[in-house]
Amino acid sequence: METKPSVYQFNISYLSDYQLYWLNYELSTRCSKTELEVIRREHNLCKLIIHKSMLSLNDIQLILKENQIVFELTNERNI
């Protein structure tokens, strides 16, 4: 069974540069084609978009939790 890449969108209440560095590192080491996009908004709010991910939603949520990132899933779709 072939898995299709997915796009995940999360709302993040705060994302430091340090957290972003490690998040990017962990995602890219587990799935090299994964792309990360961060849209910063006012009052430290961010939208985190993970493109071309072959990782499961559970894997991504675990990585976010390991990096102490508080998140809310807003959208998930297959490419």
Secondary structure, 3 states (H helix, E strand, C coil): CCCCCEEEEEEECCCCHHHHHHHHHHHHHHCCCCEEEEEECCCCCEEEEEEEECCCHHHHHHHHHHCCCCEEEEEEEEC
